[in-house]
Each structure stands twice: as C-alpha cells, then as structure tokens.
C-alpha cells in the first residue's frame, strides 16, 4: 500500500514538474519583417474627351505609327493606360494614352484630349464643346 501511494505521488509530482517546465519555455517573439512599399493599384477608369477637330488613333505610341482611325472632336474615350514618360510632338509635351473607343484600342497623344476622372464628367465636358 505504501509502495502504491509512493508511486502515485511520484507520478503526480513528475507530471506537475513536466507541466511547469513545459509552460516555462521562453516565448519567442515573432520576427519583424519590413516590406518595401508597393504601388497602389486602382480600378477606377479615367476618361478623356477629344479637343481637336480630328484626332488620329495610332497603333503604337509614336508620332509615325500606323493610323488606325480618326476620332471627331467631342468623342468620349476610355483611358486604359499611359506611357511613363512625356514626349514632345509638334512642340507640345505630353503622354501617350492607350484608349478604348467603341471597342477599338489604340494610342492618342495627350495634347489633343482633356483627361477627366469619370465618364459623366467626360460627357458633360463633351456637351460643352458643341
């Protein structure tokens, strides 16, 4: 009987010691990681209105690129993207804009369009040109 109590007591002490030792482990703090800033992506579309009487829509963002079509003054264009750097065409400095006009995609030079941040503003601006 004494031996059984001693074994039970020893087992209880051993379990208690293991529990205490396991809970006393040093807490490892999470490593702090600094990430480089990322550019913000935007899903908002920009819009533009043609300011010149006839605007050439080109296949590529170059003044001598193939002309796909001409767009009349007041036409509303959806802007898809623009070039990173400004260029000078006919003494005007601006970006080239990749646009969508009635399903046709091409490039137009920025000096001949008015860029707006919504389709409704573009339509209002277009109505004011007529």
N, C-alpha and C positions, 0 to 999 in steps of 0.2 A: 504494500500500500504506500509506504514511504517512497519507494522507488518510482511508482507511477506518478505520485504528486511531484516528485523531483523532476521527472521527465516532462510533465505537463508545464511546470513552472519554467523549466529551461526553454521549452519550445515557445512559450508565451514571451519570455524575455528576448529570445532570438528574433522572433517576428517583430517585436516592438523596436529592437535595435536596427533591424534591416529597414523598417518603415522610416525611422528617424533619419538614418543615414541616406536613404534614397531621397527624402524630401529636403535634405540639406545640401543638395548639389548646387554648385554655383550656377546662377542664372546667366545664360549667355544673351547679351543684348544683341538685337538684330543689327547687322551691319548697315550703315547708312550709305546709300548709293546716290550720287549726284548725276542726274541725266542731263545731257545737253538740251537746250531749248529746241522745240520743234515748231515748224511753221504751222500756222493755223489754217486749216482747210475751210473753205467757205462753199456752201452750196447755193448761195444767192447768185442769181444771174444778173449780169449787167446788160444794159440795153443801149442802143445808140440810134440816132436819127441822122440821116444823110442831109448835109448842109449845102453841098454843091449841086448844080443842076443835074449832072450825070456823074455817078461815081463808078469807077472801074473796080470790079471784084476780081482779084487775081488768084492764080493757082498757088502761088508761094509768096512770102513776104519780101518781095523785091520789086523795084520800080520797073524792071524789064521782064518780069514774069508774065506768063501767058494770061490773057484776059479771058475770064470765064463768062462774064456778063456785065451789063451796066445796070445800075440801080438809080432810080429817079430821086430828086430832092423830096424830103419828107418821109421816105421809106423808113420803117422801123426795123432795126436789125438786132438780133440776139448776139451778144458778145460771148464767145467761148473762152478765149484766152488772148494774150497779147505777147509781143516779143519782150525780152528782158531789157534791151537797150533801145534808146531812141535813135532814130536815123534822120538824116536830112534829105528831103525830096523837094525839089523846086523851091529852095531856100526856106522851107518850113521844117521844123524839127518836131517829131512825134514818134509814137509807137506804131507798129503794125498790129492790127487787130484781126484775129481769126473770128469770123462771124458765121451765123446761120441766117439765111434769108430764104424763106419759103422752101426749106429743105435743101437749099444749095449752100454748101460750105465753101468759104474762100477767105481771102485776106484783103483788107482795106486799110488805107493809110489814115491815121488818126486826125490829121489836119482838116479832113473833109467831113468829119462826123462830130456830133455832140454826144458825149457819153453820159448816161443817166443811170441811176441805181434801181429803177423799177420800170416795168412795161407801161404802167399807167402814166408815169411822168414822161416817158418817151412819146406816148400817144398825144399827151397834152402839148408837148413841145412841137410835135409834127403838125398838129392842128394850127398852131400859131404861125407856122411858116407859110401857110396857104393864104 
